[in-house]
């Protein structure tokens, strides 16, 4: 059951939930857009609406896990193109 709507309450959780659902539905229904473009768009939406700050959005890219995954994607693309 959904809680009663309060105009004084922050809308950040609802915005985050809506963006997450839109990305999920976009991935399921329209496979024409690249996945990375959809996730970057979602990151821009939650940053511009104030759900997270710009500092928090950029700070997550400095995580060693993100850099490692990015490196693995580069290696996988190289292997795919060379056979």
C-alpha positions as CSV (number, residue, x, y, z in Angstrom):
1,X,0.0,0.0,0.0
2,X,1.3,3.4,-0.9
3,X,1.7,6.0,1.8
4,X,-0.5,9.1,1.8
5,X,0.8,11.9,-0.5
6,X,2.4,14.8,1.4
7,X,3.3,17.9,-0.6
8,X,5.9,18.8,2.0
9,X,7.8,15.4,1.7
10,X,10.7,15.2,-0.7
11,X,10.0,13.7,-4.1
12,X,13.5,12.2,-4.6
13,X,12.5,8.6,-3.9
14,X,9.7,8.8,-6.4
15,X,11.9,10.4,-9.1
16,X,14.6,7.7,-8.6
17,X,11.9,5.0,-8.8
18,X,10.4,6.5,-11.9
19,X,13.7,6.8,-13.7
20,X,14.7,3.2,-12.8
21,X,11.4,1.9,-14.1
22,X,11.8,3.9,-17.4
23,X,15.3,2.5,-18.0
24,X,14.1,-1.0,-17.2
25,X,11.1,-0.7,-19.6
26,X,13.3,0.9,-22.2
27,X,15.7,-2.0,-22.0
28,X,12.8,-4.5,-22.3
29,X,10.8,-2.9,-25.0
30,X,13.1,-0.9,-27.2
31,X,16.5,-2.6,-27.8
32,X,17.5,0.0,-30.4
33,X,19.1,2.4,-27.9
34,X,22.5,1.4,-26.6
35,X,22.5,0.4,-22.9
36,X,25.2,2.8,-21.9
37,X,23.2,5.7,-23.5
38,X,20.2,4.8,-21.5
39,X,22.1,4.6,-18.2
40,X,23.9,7.9,-18.9
41,X,20.5,9.5,-19.6
42,X,19.2,8.2,-16.3
43,X,22.2,9.5,-14.5
44,X,21.6,12.9,-16.1
45,X,18.0,12.9,-15.1
46,X,18.6,12.1,-11.4
47,X,21.4,14.6,-11.3
48,X,19.4,17.4,-12.9
49,X,16.4,16.8,-10.7
50,X,18.5,16.9,-7.6
51,X,18.1,13.3,-6.4
52,X,21.9,13.1,-6.3
53,X,24.5,15.9,-6.5
54,X,26.8,16.4,-9.4
55,X,29.7,15.5,-7.1
56,X,28.1,12.2,-6.2
57,X,27.4,11.4,-9.8
58,X,31.0,12.0,-10.9
59,X,32.5,10.5,-7.8
60,X,31.1,7.1,-8.7
61,X,33.1,7.0,-11.9
62,X,36.4,7.1,-9.9
63,X,35.5,3.8,-8.2
64,X,38.1,1.1,-8.9
65,X,35.3,-1.4,-9.7
66,X,33.9,0.9,-12.5
67,X,37.4,1.4,-13.9
68,X,38.0,-2.3,-13.9
69,X,34.7,-3.1,-15.6
70,X,35.4,-0.4,-18.2
71,X,38.8,-2.0,-18.9
72,X,37.2,-5.4,-19.3
73,X,34.7,-4.0,-21.8
74,X,37.6,-2.6,-23.8
75,X,39.4,-6.0,-23.8
76,X,36.2,-7.8,-24.8
77,X,35.6,-5.4,-27.7
78,X,39.2,-6.0,-28.8
79,X,38.7,-9.8,-28.7
80,X,35.5,-9.6,-30.5
81,X,36.8,-7.5,-33.4
82,X,40.0,-9.6,-33.8
83,X,38.1,-12.9,-33.7
